[in-house]
Amino acid sequence: MRHHNVLWFASLSDGNTVYEGKGDYSVIPGQLSPWLRLQEHLNATGTYHLYLTSLGLYTADGQKYLLPPLGKNPSFAPYRKSPVKPISYNMFRQVDAEINQDGQSEKLYTVAEARYEQGTVQLYVDNSTKNSWVNFKPA
């Protein structure tokens, strides 16, 4: 199992914020990943519609990487003024590997996505360097 240095956090429509690696969303060997457990929790709320209002990534040293939120009054003014809001969020990990003269080089990224009708904004953060990149994938 790989050690993840870049983790997700999510704000929920009930006002709670949950963090990968903490509480109900700790890594438990042999069980679903924390992200999949969150998805199960969101889908199991029955008549009460619980959903994500924001998704971001964080590191143990306090760095945060934020996607545009769904919330009505975000603290970052340009998000408040934006007429376009995400319709959903997703998160996954991606490994890129290449073989060169020195052998195999491998990079692990944590990726958070904000999905819109027009396409998806993807936020990639390198697990080692913590460098980040943003990509837009048209619908």
Secondary structure, DSSP 4 states (H G I P E B T S, - for coil): -PPPSEEEEEEETTS-EEETTSGGGS--TTS--HHHHHHHHHHT-TTS---EEEEEEEETTS-EEEPPP--SS-SSHHHHH-S---SEEEEEEEEEEEEETTEEEEEEEEEEEEEETTEEEEEEEETTT--EEEEEEE-
